[in-house]
Amino acid sequence: QQPVQSPQAVILREGEDAVINCSSSKALYSVHWYRQKHGEAPVFLMILLKGGEQKGHDKISASFNEKKQQSSLYLTASQLSYSGTYFCGTQKYGNKLVFGAGTILRVKS
Amino acid sequence: NAGVMQNPRHLVRRRGQEARLRCSPMKGHSHVYWYRQLPEEGLKFMVYLQKENIIDESGMPKERFSAEFPKEGPSILRIQQVVRGDSAAYFCASSLGQNSYNEQFFGPGTRLTVL
C-alpha cells in the first residue's frame, strides 16, 4: 500500500535538474509532495488531484498520471536549498496520507 | 500567524513511564493528524481526529497508545508504559478541511527518547 519512490537518492550540482517519481498500486484521489530537511518538520510543496488540478509552489512543477497511478516531481535549476528528503503522500479517500520511503536529494556547489 | 505547535520538542522517558505529546493546530484548523517517523525512515500515519472525535485510528498500535482532541485545548497523544521501540519523532499535522484539496501543515515534532 505504501507508494514506491524512485530514485532512493540523487546527487546534483547546482543548476542541474532532477525528477523524483512516486507510484502506487492503488487508485488515488490525490498526491501530496513534501520536503524535509534533517531534524525539521516536513514542508508542504504541492498537491495534485485527480482531474488535473494542482496547488502548490510556484517554482516546483509536478505531474499526475491517473491511469498509471504515478506522480513525478520536477526540480529544475536546482539550488543548495533544495537539498533534503522528498516524500510523496498518496490519498485514496478521506484524509489519511500514506507516505513513501523518501528520496534523498543532495545539491552540491 | 502561528503554525502548528507541538510540545515538548524533546522528551526523555525511562521504560515503563508515560509520555504525553501535545499538538495545537493552526488557527482555524479543526482536523489533526499524528504521524510517527523512525530514524532514517518515512512518515507513518497513526491517527486522524476532529474535535472530540477519532475519525481514523487505523495506524495506532492496539495497546498503550491513545489520542484525543478535546473541545478545548490541544490534541494529545499518550503513550503508556513506553518501551525502547517507541523512540521516534512524532509529528502532528493540521488541515483546514477534509477534502483532498486541503494540504496538511506539520508541526516541528516531538523527539521521544526512551532509555
Interface residues (C-beta under 8 A of the other chain):
Chain A: Q2 Y29 S30 H32 Y34 E40 A41 P42 V43 F44 I47 L49 E53 K55 G56 F87 G89 Q91 G94 N95 K96 L97 V98 F99 G100 A101 G102
Chain B: H31 Y33 Y35 E41 G42 L43 K44 F45 Y48 I55 D56 S58 G59 F91 S95 Q98 S100 Y101 N102 E103 Q104 F105 F106 G107 P108 G109
